[in-house]
């Protein structure tokens, strides 16, 4: 009887652990994909007057607004469900390319060769019968300059 109870508890515990890992991985993958779409959408906020002069310059306020709208729409997040840890606009008005961006707070380093929107976002993964686990992801979208 005790052996059967032990086997049942181990089986249920393994099932819950597997479900938690699966939920975390799914949430992490979805956030990563939706971040890539959101930074792309933000990168469409180009100042067309500067573009006509051959420079790619982003409208930073519009880019961040588009980023938030896209992230909320695609990932079904509400403004309090996620936290934007970094949102960087690197363009021809404020950066010389190639540019190596280094953020020691988040252990993020990348070299960009053209105008770029960079975002680092944090949210929590839903878990079954357990604490919420933090998910932190980064994504960037760069224009390639020939």
Secondary structure, DSSP 8 states (H G I E B T S, - for coil): -HHHHHHHHHHHHHHHHHHHHHHHHHHHHHHHHHHHHHHHHHTT-B-HHHHHTT---B-HHHHHHHHHHHHHHHHT--GGGEEEEEEEEE-TTT--SSEEEEETTTTEEEEESS-EEEEEEEEEE--SSS--EEEEEEEEEE----
